[in-house]
Amino acid sequence: MKTRFFAFAALAVTLAACNKDNNETLNTNDPVAARFTAEIAPATRVNSEGTDWTDGDRIGVTGAGFTNVPYKRENGKFVTDGTTIYFNDTETKTFNAYYPYQAEGGTVSVSTAADKQGPGIDFLFASGAKGSTRSPEVSFTDKTDKGGEDNSFHHCMSLIKFTFKAGDGLIFNETEPAGYTLEGLKHEGTFDTATSTTAVTAAANSPITMQLGGATTSQVIILPQEVTIPLDLSVSYNGQSYIAQLKLPATPTANFYTAGYAYTYNITLNNKGITVEEPEITPWESGDSNDASAEL
């Protein structure tokens, strides 16, 4: 398994503030508006642009006596969405944040069914960023290269990625796989916006069917979970179903799809079946990569 690092996606969150003349001395007894910066680490968002925040994204910020305060990205930056966070004393405050914003906050229900796939379930969490009246810049960034903490946003879900390849006797030329069905996972659960904790609530496994629309790559966000038997994969190609079993994760935890990890399966379709290579985990964080074979 190889670790691949993507460029960090950065955003600036600017909150409305009470302005003072540049020549005036700051009175630390006056409220001071917090200013936020943030990044995703590793930067592998699931959205139409691939790896970045997009306009319309909303995060929830908690700290300095405020809970679940929304900020919305507009024109390339995040702005307050109705409430401004102020420092009202000289004490240092600690902040957490999560994405995507949930108005109700707390523990929310999550479905990873096919029609829910996308950035709406790509839950991210950042914690431990600090600020004060004298240092109102609250940075949700990775400061470890300077001896500090990693306060950047991290993925809370798990990701399974597929790459489909043409093997012996097949050519993907205007006739690519139409779609696939993956079985062996649970797709209902919860996410805690205050702690980043996920949990599976479904009692039984259920299949998920994804359409490819001419693509030869695909990915499925799933709840982190234990698996005890290999997953079954059925790929539809040229009116035929190619069947394979996928190896279970070996790293970082055996038989467990881990939060923040992406597991890549390279699927080769042959005229006698499918080959599934050793799965690879890529950033998000790195884990296994497998090849697989399947029979018609």
PAZAPA-4460 file (N, C-alpha, C; in steps of 0.05 Angstrom, whole numbers, plus 32768, in hexadecimal, padded with zeros to 4 digits):
% residues 296
    n_x    n_y    n_z   ca_x   ca_y   ca_z    c_x    c_y    c_z   seq   type   mol
   8011   7FE9   8000   8000   8000   8000   8012   8018   8000     1      M     A
   800C   802B   7FEF   801D   8043   7FEC   800D   805B   7FF5     2      K     A
   801B   806D   8004   800E   8086   800C   8013   809B   7FF7     3      T     A
   7FFE   80A8   7FEF   8000   80BE   7FDC   7FF5   80D6   7FE8     4      R     A
   8004   80EB   7FE7   7FFB   8104   7FF4   7FF2   8118   7FDE     5      F     A
   7FDB   8123   7FE2   7FD0   8136   7FCF   7FD4   8152   7FDB     6      F     A
   7FD3   8166   7FCA   7FD6   8181   7FD3   7FC0   8188   7FE6     7      A     A
   7FC6   8196   7FFC   7FB2   819E   800F   7F9F   81B2   8003     8      F     A
   7F85   81AD   8009   7F70   81C0   8000   7F6D   81D5   8016     9      A     A
   7F71   81EF   800F   7F70   8204   8023   7F57   8215   8020    10      A     A
   7F4D   8220   8037   7F37   8232   8035   7F3C   8248   804A    11      L     A
   7F31   825F   8046   7F32   8275   8059   7F16   827A   8063    12      A     A
   7F13   827B   807D   7EF9   8281   8089   7EFC   829C   8096    13      V     A
   7EEE   82B1   808C   7EF0   82CC   8096   7ED6   82D3   80A3    14      T     A
   7ED7   82DB   80BC   7EBF   82E2   80CB   7EBE   8300   80CD    15      L     A
   7EA5   830B   80CD   7EA1   8327   80D0   7EAC   8331   80EB    16      A     A
   7EB9   8347   80EC   7EC6   8351   8104   7EBF   836E   8109    17      A     A
   7EC3   8376   8122   7EC1   8392   8129   7EDC   839E   8122    18      C     A
   7EDD   83B1   810F   7EF6   83BC   8105   7EFE   83D4   8117    19      N     A
   7F18   83D6   811B   7F23   83ED   8128   7F37   83FB   8116    20      K     A
   7F3A   8414   811A   7F4E   8423   810A   7F69   8417   810E    21      D     A
   7F79   8416   80F9   7F93   8409   80FB   7FA5   8417   810F    22      N     A
   7FA0   8430   8115   7FB1   843F   8128   7FA8   843B   8145    23      N     A
   7F91   842E   8149   7F87   842A   8164   7F94   8412   8171    24      E     A
   7F97   8411   818B   7FA1   83FA   8199   7F8A   83E7   81A0    25      T     A
   7F8D   83CD   819B   7F78   83BA   81A0   7F73   83B8   81BE    26      L     A
   7F5A   83BC   81C6   7F51   83B8   81E1   7F49   839B   81E4    27      N     A
   7F58   838B   81F3   7F53   836E   81F4   7F39   8368   8204    28      T     A
   7F2D   837D   8211   7F14   8378   821E   7EFC   8379   820A    29      N     A
   7F01   8383   81F2   7EEC   8383   81DE   7EEB   8368   81D0    30      D     A
   7ED3   8360   81C7   7ED1   8346   81B8   7EE2   8347   819E    31      P     A
   7EEE   8331   8198   7EFF   832F   8180   7EF4   8318   816F    32      V     A
   7EEF   831C   8156   7EE4   8307   8145   7EFA   82F2   813E    33      A     A
   7EF3   82D9   8140   7F05   82C3   8138   7F08   82C3   811A    34      A     A
   7F20   82BC   8111   7F25   82B8   80F4   7F30   829C   80F0    35      R     A
   7F25   828E   80DD   7F2B   8272   80D9   7F39   826D   80BE    36      F     A
   7F4D   825B   80BF   7F57   824F   80A7   7F56   8230   80AA    37      T     A
   7F54   8222   8094   7F51   8205   8096   7F5B   81F7   807D    38      A     A
   7F62   81DD   8081   7F6B   81CD   806A   7F62   81B0   806F    39      E     A
   7F61   81A1   805A   7F5A   8184   805B   7F74   8174   8058    40      I     A
   7F78   8161   8069   7F91   8151   8067   7F8B   8134   806B    41      A     A
   7F91   8122   8059   7F99   8128   803D   7F81   8133   802D    42      P     A
   7F88   8142   8019   7F73   8150   800A   7F68   813F   7FF4    43      A     A
   7F53   8130   7FF9   7F47   811F   7FE5   7F29   8120   7FE7    44      T     A
   7F1E   8138   7FE6   7F01   813B   7FE7   7EF3   812C   7FD1    45      R     A
   7EDA   8124   7FD6   7ECA   8118   7FC2   7EB6   812D   7FB8    46      V     A
   7EBD   813A   7FA2   7EAB   814D   7F96   7EB1   814F   7F78    47      N     A
   7EA3   8160   7F6A   7EA5   8162   7F4D   7EC1   816B   7F45    48      S     A
   7ECF   817A   7F56   7EE9   8185   7F4F   7EFF   8174   7F5A    49      E     A
   7EF8   815F   7F6A   7F0C   814C   7F72   7F19   814F   7F8D    50      G     A
   7F26   8166   7F93   7F36   8167   7FAB   7F33   8180   7FBB    51      T     A
   7F20   8191   7FB5   7F1F   81AB   7FC2   7F04   81B1   7FCE    52      D     A
   7F03   81C5   7FE0   7EEA   81CF   7FE9   7EDC   81DC   7FD1    53      W     A
   7EC1   81DD   7FD2   7EB2   81EA   7FBC   7E9E   81FE   7FC8    54      T     A
   7E97   8212   7FB9   7E83   8225   7FC2   7E69   8217   7FC9    55      D     A
   7E5E   821E   7FE0   7E46   8211   7FEA   7E4C   81FD   8000    56      G     A
   7E66   81F5   8003   7E6D   81E4   801A   7E68   81F3   8034    57      D     A
   7E5F   81E5   8048   7E59   81F1   8062   7E66   81E0   8078    58      R     A
   7E74   81ED   808B   7E80   81E0   80A2   7E73   81EA   80BB    59      I     A
   7E75   81DA   80D1   7E6B   81E2   80EB   7E82   81E6   80FE    60      G     A
   7E83   81FD   810C   7E9A   8203   811E   7E8F   8205   813A    61      V     A
   7E9E   81FA   814D   7E98   81FB   816A   7EB0   8205   8179    62      T     A
   7EAB   8218   818B   7EC1   8222   819C   7EBA   823D   81A7    63      G     A
   7EC8   8247   81BC   7EC4   8261   81C8   7EA7   8265   81D2    64      A     A
   7E9B   824F   81DB   7E7F   8251   81E4   7E6A   824E   81CE    65      G     A
   7E73   824B   81B5   7E60   8247   819F   7E5F   822A   8197    66      F     A
   7E48   8221   818E   7E45   8205   8186   7E38   8203   816A    67      T     A
   7E45   81F3   8159   7E3A   81ED   813E   7E33   8206   812E    68      N     A
   7E46   8218   812C   7E42   8231   811D   7E49   822C   8100    69      V     A
   7E36   8231   80ED   7E3B   822B   80D1   7E4B   8241   80C3    70      P     A
   7E5C   8239   80B0   7E6A   824B   809E   7E66   823F   8082    71      Y     A
   7E61   8250   806F   7E5C   8248   8053   7E71   8253   8041    72      K     A
   7E7B   8242   802F   7E8F   824B   801B   7E82   825A   8005    73      R     A
   7E8B   8273   8001   7E81   8284   7FEC   7E98   8292   7FDE    74      E     A
   7E99   8291   7FC4   7EAE   829F   7FB5   7ECA   8298   7FBE    75      N     A
   7ECE   827E   7FC4   7EE8   8274   7FCA   7EF1   8277   7FE7    76      G     A
   7EDF   827F   7FF9   7EE6   8281   8015   7ECE   827B   8026    77      K     A
   7ED2   8274   8040   7EBC   826E   8052   7EB5   8288   8061    78      F     A
   7E9B   828D   8063   7E91   82A5   8071   7E7C   829C   8085    79      V     A
   7E79   82AC   809A   7E65   82A6   80AE   7E49   82A3   80A1    80      T     A
   7E3A   8291   80AB   7E1F   828C   80A0   7E0A   8294   80B4    81      D     A
   7E0F   82AB   80C2   7DFA   82B7   80D4   7E05   82BD   80F0    82      G     A
   7E19   82AF   80F9   7E24   82B4   8114   7E42   82B8   8112    83      T     A
   7E4C   82CC   8122   7E68   82D1   8123   7E73   82C8   813E    84      T     A
   7E89   82B9   813D   7E96   82B0   8156   7EA9   82C5   815F    85      I     A
   7EA6   82CE   8179   7EB7   82E2   8185   7EC6   82D7   819D    86      Y     A
   7EDE   82E1   81A1   7EEC   82DD   81BA   7EE4   82F3   81CC    87      F     A
   7ED9   82EC   81E4   7ECF   8301   81F6   7EE1   8304   820F    88      N     A
   7EF7   82F5   8210   7F0A   82F9   8226   7F26   82F2   821B    89      D     A
   7F3A   82F2   822C   7F55   82EE   8223   7F5E   82D0   8224    90      T     A
   7F4C   82BF   822C   7F53   82A2   822D   7F55   8296   8211    91      E     A
   7F67   8283   820E   7F6A   8274   81F5   7F53   8260   81F3    92      T     A
   7F46   8260   81DB   7F2F   824E   81D6   7F37   8238   81C2    93      K     A
   7F2B   8221   81C5   7F30   820B   81B3   7F17   8206   81A2    94      T     A
   7F1C   8200   8188   7F07   81FD   8174   7F08   81E2   8166    95      F     A
   7EF0   81D7   8160   7EED   81C0   814F   7EDB   81C8   8138    96      N     A
   7EDC   81B8   8122   7ECB   81BE   810B   7EC6   81A3   80FC    97      A     A
   7EB0   81A3   80ED   7EAA   818B   80DE   7E9D   8193   80C3    98      Y     A
   7E9C   8180   80B1   7E8F   8184   8097   7E81   816A   8090    99      Y     A
   7E6B   816A   8082   7E5B   8182   807B   7E49   818A   8092   100      P     A
   7E41   81A3   8092   7E31   81AE   80A8   7E16   81A0   80AA   101      Y     A
   7E0F   819A   80C3   7DF5   818E   80C9   7DE6   81A0   80DD   102      Q     A
   7DD0   81AB   80D4   7DC2   81BF   80E4   7DBB   81B5   8100   103      A     A
   7DB4   819B   8102   7DAC   8190   811C   7DC4   818A   812E   104      E     A
   7DDB   8186   8122   7DF3   8180   8132   7DF1   8166   8141   105      G     A
   7E04   8160   8152   7E03   8148   8162   7E07   812F   8151   106      G     A
   7DFA   8119   8159   7DFC   8100   814A   7DE7   8100   8134   107      T     A
   7DF0   80FE   811B   7DDE   80FF   8104   7DDF   80E4   80F5   108      V     A
   7DC9   80DE   80E8   7DC7   80C5   80D9   7DD6   80C8   80BF   109      S     A
   7DE2   80B1   80B6   7DF1   80B1   809D   7DE9   8099   808C   110      V     A
   7DE4   809D   8073   7DE0   8088   8060   7DF5   808A   804A   111      S     A
   7E02   8073   8044   7E15   8072   802E   7E0A   8063   8016   112      T     A
   7DF0   8064   8013   7DE3   8057   7FFB   7DEC   8065   7FE2   113      A     A
   7DE8   8059   7FCB   7DF2   8063   7FB2   7DE8   8080   7FAC   114      A     A
   7DCF   8086   7FB3   7DC5   80A1   7FAE   7DCF   80B6   7FC2   115      D     A
   7DDE   80AE   7FD6   7DE9   80C0   7FEA   7E06   80C5   7FE6   116      K     A
   7E13   80B7   7FD3   7E30   80BA   7FCF   7E37   80D6   7FC6   117      Q     A
   7E4E   80E0   7FD0   7E57   80FB   7FC8   7E61   810A   7FE1   118      G     A
   7E67   8124   7FDE   7E72   8134   7FF4   7E5F   8136   800B   119      P     A
   7E45   8132   8008   7E32   8134   801E   7E37   8120   8034   120      G     A
   7E46   810A   802E   7E4C   80F6   8043   7E6A   80F3   8047   121      I     A
   7E7A   8106   803B   7E97   8106   803F   7E9D   8116   8059   122      D     A
   7E96   810A   8070   7E99   8118   8089   7EB6   811D   8090   123      F     A
   7EBC   8136   8098   7ED7   813F   80A0   7ED5   814B   80BB   124      L     A
   7EEC   8149   80CA   7EEC   8154   80E5   7F08   8160   80EB   125      F     A
   7F08   8177   80F8   7F21   8184   8100   7F1E   818C   811D   126      A     A
   7F34   818A   812D   7F32   8190   8149   7F4B   819D   8154   127      S     A
   7F48   81AA   816B   7F5F   81B4   817A   7F6B   81CE   8171   128      G     A
   7F5F   81DC   815E   7F6A   81F6   8155   7F64   820B   816B   129      A     A
   7F77   821C   8170   7F74   822F   8186   7F75   824C   817C   130      K     A
   7F69   825E   818C   7F6A   827A   8186   7F63   828A   819F   131      G     A
   7F69   82A5   819E   7F63   82B6   81B4   7F60   82D3   81AA   132      S     A
   7F5A   82E5   81BC   7F58   8301   81B3   7F72   830C   81A8   133      T     A
   7F89   8302   81B3   7FA3   830B   81A9   7FAC   82FC   8190   134      R     A
   7FA1   82E4   818D   7FA7   82D3   8175   7F8D   82C8   816A   135      S     A
   7F7D   82D9   815D   7F62   82D1   8154   7F62   82BF   813B   136      P     A
   7F7A   82BA   812F   7F7B   82A8   8118   7F7B   828B   8122   137      E     A
   7F64   827D   811C   7F61   8261   8124   7F66   8250   810C   138      V     A
   7F7B   8240   810D   7F85   8232   80F5   7F7F   8214   80F7   139      S     A
   7F6B   820B   80E6   7F66   81EF   80E3   7F79   81E3   80CE   140      F     A
   7F93   81E3   80D5   7FA7   81DA   80C2   7FBA   81C7   80D0   141      T     A
   7FCB   81BA   80BF   7FDF   81A7   80CA   7FF8   81B7   80D0   142      D     A
   7FFF   81B9   80EA   8016   81C9   80F3   802E   81B8   80FC   143      K     A
   802D   819E   80F5   8041   818B   80FF   805D   8191   80F4   144      T     A
   805E   819D   80DB   8078   81A3   80D0   8086   81B9   80DF   145      D     A
   8077   81C7   80F0   8083   81DD   8101   8083   81D5   811E   146      K     A
   807F   81BB   8123   807F   81B1   813F   8065   81B4   814D   147      G     A
   8050   81BB   813E   8036   81BE   814B   8024   81A6   8147   148      G     A
   800A   81AB   8149   7FF6   8195   8146   7FEA   8195   812B   149      E     A
   7FDE   817E   8124   7FCE   817C   810C   7FB1   8182   8112   150      D     A
   7FA9   819A   810B   7F8D   81A3   8110   7F7D   81A4   80F6   151      N     A
   7F86   8197   80E1   7F79   8198   80C7   7F61   8185   80C7   152      S     A
   7F50   8188   80B2   7F39   8176   80AF   7F42   815B   80A5   153      F     A
   7F36   8146   80B1   7F3C   812A   80A9   7F22   811B   80A3   154      H     A
   7F24   8108   8090   7F0D   80F9   8089   7F04   80E6   809F   155      H     A
   7EEA   80E4   80A3   7EDF   80D3   80B8   7ED3   80B9   80AD   156      C     A
   7ECE   80B8   8093   7EC3   80A1   8087   7ED9   8090   807A   157      M     A
   7ED2   807A   806E   7EE5   806A   805F   7EDD   806B   8041   158      S     A
   7EF0   8064   8030   7EEB   8066   8013   7EF5   804C   8005   159      L     A
   7EE4   8042   7FF3   7EEC   802B   7FE2   7EED   8036   7FC5   160      I     A
   7F04   8032   7FB8   7F07   803C   7F9D   7F0C   8024   7F8A   161      K     A
   7F00   8026   7F72   7F03   8012   7F5E   7F10   801D   7F44   162      F     A
   7F22   800E   7F38   7F2C   8014   7F1E   7F27   7FFB   7F0D   163      T     A
   7F19   7FFE   7EF7   7F12   7FE8   7EE6   7F23   7FE8   7ECD   164      F     A
   7F2F   7FD0   7EC7   7F42   7FCD   7EB1   7F39   7FB7   7E9E   165      K     A
   7F3F   7FBA   7E84   7F39   7FA5   7E71   7F51   7F91   7E70   166      A     A
   7F4A   7F78   7E73   7F5F   7F63   7E73   7F5E   7F53   7E59   167      G     A
   7F67   7F3A   7E5A   7F68   7F29   7E43   7F4D   7F26   7E35   168      D     A
   7F4E   7F2B   7E1B   7F36   7F28   7E0A   7F22   7F3E   7E0B   169      G     A
   7F28   7F54   7E1A   7F16   7F6A   7E1C   7F24   7F84   7E15   170      L     A
   7F14   7F97   7E0A   7F1E   7FB2   7E04   7F09   7FC5   7E0C   171      I     A
   7F10   7FD8   7E1E   7EFD   7FED   7E26   7EFE   8003   7E10   172      F     A
   7EED   8001   7DFD   7EEC   8015   7DE8   7ECF   801A   7DE1   173      N     A
   7EC3   802E   7DEE   7EA7   8034   7DEB   7E94   8020   7DF9   174      E     A
   7EA0   800B   7E04   7E90   7FF8   7E14   7E9F   7FF3   7E2E   175      T     A
   7E9A   8005   7E41   7EA6   8002   7E5C   7E93   7FF4   7E6E   176      E     A
   7E9C   7FEB   7E86   7E89   7FE0   7E99   7E72   7FF3   7E9F   177      P     A
   7E5A   7FE9   7EA0   7E43   7FFA   7EA5   7E3F   8002   7EC2   178      A     A
   7E47   7FF0   7ED4   7E43   7FF5   7EF0   7E4C   7FDD   7F01   179      G     A
   7E48   7FDF   7F1B   7E50   7FC9   7F2C   7E3E   7FC9   7F45   180      Y     A
   7E3D   7FB2   7F52   7E2F   7FAF   7F6C   7E43   7FA3   7F80   181      T     A
   7E45   7FB0   7F97   7E56   7FA8   7FAD   7E46   7F9F   7FC4   182      L     A
   7E4C   7F87   7FCE   7E3C   7F7C   7FE5   7E4E   7F75   7FFC   183      E     A
   7E43   7F77   8014   7E52   7F6F   802C   7E57   7F85   8040   184      G     A
   7E4A   7F9D   803B   7E4F   7FB4   804D   7E34   7FBE   8058   185      L     A
   7E36   7FCC   806E   7E1F   7FD9   807A   7E20   7FF7   8073   186      K     A
   7E08   8002   806C   7E08   801D   8061   7DF7   8031   8071   187      H     A
   7DF0   802A   8089   7DE1   803D   809A   7DF0   8040   80B4   188      E     A
   7DF2   8059   80BE   7E01   805E   80D6   7DFE   807A   80E0   189      G     A
   7E11   8084   80F0   7E0F   809F   80FC   7E2B   80AC   80FB   190      T     A
   7E2A   80C7   80FD   7E42   80D7   8100   7E3D   80EB   8116   191      F     A
   7E50   80EE   8129   7E4E   8101   813F   7E5D   811A   8138   192      D     A
   7E4F   8130   8133   7E5C   8149   812B   7E6E   8155   8140   193      T     A
   7E6A   814D   815A   7E7A   8158   816F   7E94   8149   8174   194      A     A
   7E95   812F   816D   7EAC   811E   8173   7EB9   8111   815A   195      T     A
   7EAB   8111   8144   7EB3   8104   812B   7EAF   80E6   812B   196      S     A
   7EA2   80DB   8140   7E9D   80BE   8142   7E89   80B5   812E   197      T     A
   7E8F   809F   8121   7E7B   8092   810F   7E73   8077   811B   198      T     A
   7E5B   806E   8114   7E51   8054   811E   7E3F   8048   8108   199      A     A
   7E40   802E   8106   7E2E   801F   80F4   7E15   8017   8103   200      V     A
   7DFE   801D   80F8   7DE5   8016   8105   7DD5   8001   80F6   201      T     A
   7DDC   7FFC   80DD   7DCD   7FE8   80CD   7DD1   7FCC   80D9   202      A     A
   7DBC   7FBD   80D9   7DBE   7FA2   80E5   7DC9   7F8E   80D1   203      A     A
   7DC6   7F94   80B7   7DCF   7F80   80A3   7DDD   7F8E   808C   204      A     A
   7DEE   7F7F   807E   7DFA   7F89   8066   7DE6   7F8E   8050   205      N     A
   7DEC   7FA0   803D   7DDA   7FA5   8027   7DEC   7FAC   800E   206      S     A
   7DE3   7FA5   7FF6   7DF3   7FAB   7FDE   7DF1   7FC9   7FD7   207      P     A
   7E05   7FD2   7FC9   7E05   7FED   7FBE   7E0D   7FEA   7FA0   208      I     A
   7DFC   7FF6   7F8F   7E01   7FF4   7F72   7E07   8010   7F67   209      T     A
   7E1E   8012   7F5A   7E28   802B   7F4F   7E29   8029   7F30   210      M     A
   7E20   803E   7F23   7E22   803F   7F06   7E3C   804E   7EFE   211      Q     A
   7E48   8045   7EE8   7E62   8051   7EE0   7E60   8066   7ECA   212      L     A
   7E4B   8064   7EBA   7E47   8079   7EA5   7E5F   807D   7E93   213      G     A
   7E6D   8068   7E8C   7E84   806A   7E7A   7E9F   806D   7E88   214      G     A
   7E9E   8071   7EA2   7EB7   8074   7EB2   7EC3   8059   7EB7   215      A     A
   7EDD   8059   7EBD   7EEB   8040   7EC5   7EF6   8042   7EE1   216      T     A
   7EEE   8057   7EEF   7EF4   8059   7F0C   7EDB   8060   7F1B   217      T     A
   7EDA   8059   7F34   7EC3   805F   7F45   7ECC   805E   7F62   218      S     A
   7EBC   806A   7F74   7EC2   8069   7F90   7EA9   806A   7FA0   219      Q     A
   7EAA   805E   7FB8   7E93   805C   7FCA   7E9B   8063   7FE6   220      V     A
   7E8F   8078   7FF1   7E93   807F   800D   7E83   806C   801E   221      I     A
   7E90   8061   8033   7E82   804F   8045   7E88   8057   8062   222      I     A
   7E77   804D   8074   7E7C   8050   8090   7E93   803E   8099   223      L     A
   7EA5   8047   80A9   7EBA   8035   80B4   7EAD   801E   80C1   224      P     A
   7EB7   8005   80BB   7EA9   7FEE   80C6   7EBB   7FD5   80C3   225      Q     A
   7EB4   7FC2   80D5   7EC1   7FA7   80D4   7EB4   7F96   80BF   226      E     A
   7EC4   7F86   80B1   7EBA   7F73   809E   7EC6   7F58   80A4   227      V     A
   7EB6   7F43   80A2   7EC0   7F28   80A9   7EC2   7F15   8092   228      T     A
   7EB5   7F1B   807C   7EB7   7F0A   8064   7EBD   7F1C   804C   229      I     A
   7ECB   7F12   8037   7ED1   7F22   8020   7EB8   7F2E   8013   230      P     A
   7EBB   7F46   8008   7EA5   7F54   7FFB   7EA1   7F47   7FDF   231      L     A
   7E88   7F46   7FD7   7E81   7F3C   7FBC   7E7E   7F53   7FA9   232      D     A
   7E8A   7F51   7F92   7E89   7F66   7F7D   7E7E   7F5A   7F63   233      L     A
   7E6A   7F67   7F58   7E5F   7F5E   7F3E   7E61   7F76   7F2B   234      S     A
   7E70   7F72   7F15   7E74   7F88   7F01   7E64   7F81   7EE8   235      V     A
   7E54   7F94   7EDF   7E45   7F91   7EC6   7E54   7F9B   7EAE   236      S     A
   7E5A   7F89   7E9B   7E69   7F92   7E83   7E5E   7F83   7E6B   237      Y     A
   7E56   7F93   7E57   7E4C   7F88   7E3E   7E36   7F73   7E42   238      N     A
   7E24   7F78   7E54   7E0E   7F67   7E59   7E14   7F4F   7E6B   239      G     A
   7E2D   7F4C   7E74   7E35   7F36   7E85   7E3C   7F40   7EA1   240      Q     A
   7E3A   7F2E   7EB4   7E42   7F34   7ED0   7E5B   7F25   7ED7   241      S     A
   7E70   7F34   7EDF   7E89   7F29   7EE7   7E8A   7F2A   7F06   242      Y     A
   7E90   7F14   7F13   7E8D   7F11   7F30   7EA9   7F0E   7F3C   243      I     A
   7EAD   7F1C   7F53   7EC7   7F19   7F61   7EC2   7F1C   7F7F   244      A     A
   7ED5   7F12   7F8E   7ED6   7F17   7FAB   7EEE   7F29   7FB1   245      Q     A
   7EEA   7F3D   7FC2   7EFF   7F50   7FC9   7F0C   7F49   7FE3   246      L     A
   7F26   7F4A   7FE4   7F35   7F45   7FFC   7F2D   7F59   8012   247      K     A
   7F2D   7F50   802B   7F27   7F62   8041   7F3F   7F73   8047   248      L     A
   7F3B   7F8B   8053   7F51   7F9C   805A   7F65   7F8E   806D   249      P     A
   7F7F   7F94   8069   7F94   7F89   807A   7FA0   7F9F   808B   250      A     A
   7FA0   7FB8   8081   7FAC   7FCE   808F   7F9A   7FE7   808D   251      T     A
   7F9A   7FF9   809F   7FA9   7FF8   80B8   7F9E   7FE5   80CD   252      P     A
   7F85   7FDC   80C9   7F79   7FC9   80DC   7F6D   7FB2   80CB   253      T     A
   7F74   7F9A   80D2   7F6A   7F83   80C3   7F4C   7F81   80C5   254      A     A
   7F40   7F7B   80AE   7F23   7F76   80AD   7F12   7F8E   80B5   255      N     A
   7F1D   7FA6   80B0   7F0F   7FBE   80B8   7F14   7FD5   80A4   256      F     A
   7EFF   7FE0   8099   7F01   7FF8   8088   7F03   8010   809B   257      Y     A
   7F1A   801D   809C   7F21   8030   80B1   7F1B   804D   80A8   258      T     A
   7F12   805D   80BB   7F0C   8079   80B6   7F25   8087   80AA   259      A     A
   7F20   8097   8095   7F36   80A6   8089   7F47   8097   8075   260      G     A
   7F41   807E   8070   7F50   806E   805D   7F41   8068   8044   261      Y     A
   7F4F   8068   802D   7F43   8061   8013   7F50   8047   8009   262      A     A
   7F3F   8034   8003   7F47   8019   7FFB   7F42   8016   7FDD   263      Y     A
   7F57   8012   7FCD   7F55   8010   7FB0   7F56   7FF4   7FA6   264      T     A
   7F43   7FEC   7F96   7F42   7FD1   7F89   7F45   7FD5   7F6B   265      Y     A
   7F59   7FC8   7F5F   7F5D   7FC9   7F43   7F50   7FB0   7F37   266      N     A
   7F3C   7FB4   7F26   7F2B   7F9E   7F1C   7F31   7F9A   7EFF   267      I     A
   7F3B   7F83   7EF7   7F40   7F7D   7EDB   7F2C   7F69   7ED1   268      T     A
   7F1E   7F70   7EBC   7F0A   7F5F   7EB0   7F17   7F4F   7E99   269      L     A
   7F16   7F35   7E9A   7F21   7F24   7E85   7F0A   7F15   7E78   270      N     A
   7F0F   7F09   7E60   7EFA   7EFA   7E53   7EF3   7EE1   7E63   271      N     A
   7F03   7EDA   7E76   7EFD   7EC3   7E87   7EF6   7ECB   7EA4   272      K     A
   7EF5   7EE5   7EA9   7EEE   7EEE   7EC4   7EFA   7F09   7ECA   273      G     A
   7EFD   7F0F   7EE4   7F08   7F28   7EEE   7F21   7F22   7EFF   274      I     A
   7F35   7F33   7EFD   7F4C   7F32   7F0E   7F4B   7F4A   7F21   275      T     A
   7F4D   7F45   7F3B   7F4D   7F5B   7F4F   7F69   7F5C   7F5B   276      V     A
   7F76   7F72   7F56   7F91   7F75   7F61   7F91   7F7A   7F7F   277      E     A
   7FA8   7F79   7F8B   7FAB   7F7E   7FA8   7FA1   7F9A   7FAD   278      E     A
   7F8F   7F9E   7FC1   7F83   7FB9   7FC5   7F97   7FCD   7FD0   279      P     A
   7F94   7FE5   7FC9   7FA6   7FFB   7FD2   7F96   8010   7FE0   280      E     A
   7FA1   801A   7FF5   7F94   8030   8003   7FA4   804A   7FFD   281      I     A
   7F96   805E   7FF4   7FA3   8077   7FED   7F97   808E   7FFC   282      T     A
   7FA5   80A5   7FFE   7F9A   80BB   800D   7F7F   80C3   8002   283      P     A
   7F6D   80C7   8012   7F6C   80CA   802E   7F85   80C1   803D   284      W     A
   7F87   80A8   8048   7FA0   809C   8052   7FA3   8082   8043   285      E     A
   7FBB   8077   8045   7FC1   805F   8035   7FBC   8045   8044   286      S     A
   7FB3   8031   8035   7FAE   8017   8040   7FB4   8002   802B   287      G     A
   7FA2   7FEF   8026   7FA7   7FD9   8013   7FA0   7FE0   7FF7   288      D     A
   7FAC   7FD1   7FE4   7FA3   7FD1   7FC9   7FA3   7FB5   7FBF   289      S     A
   7F8C   7FAD   7FB2   7F8A   7F91   7FA9   7F82   7F8E   7F8C   290      N     A
   7F8A   7F78   7F80   7F81   7F70   7F66   7F6D   7F59   7F6A   291      D     A
   7F59   7F57   7F58   7F46   7F41   7F5B   7F3E   7F36   7F41   292      A     A
   7F35   7F1C   7F41   7F2B   7F0E   7F2A   7F0E   7F06   7F2F   293      S     A
   7EFF   7F04   7F19   7EE3   7EFC   7F1B   7EDB   7EEB   7F03   294      A     A
   7EC8   7EDA   7F07   7EBE   7EC8   7EF2   7EA4   7ED2   7EE7   295      E     A
   7E9F   7ECC   7ECE   7E85   7ED3   7EC2   7E6F   7EC2   7ECF   296      L     A
***
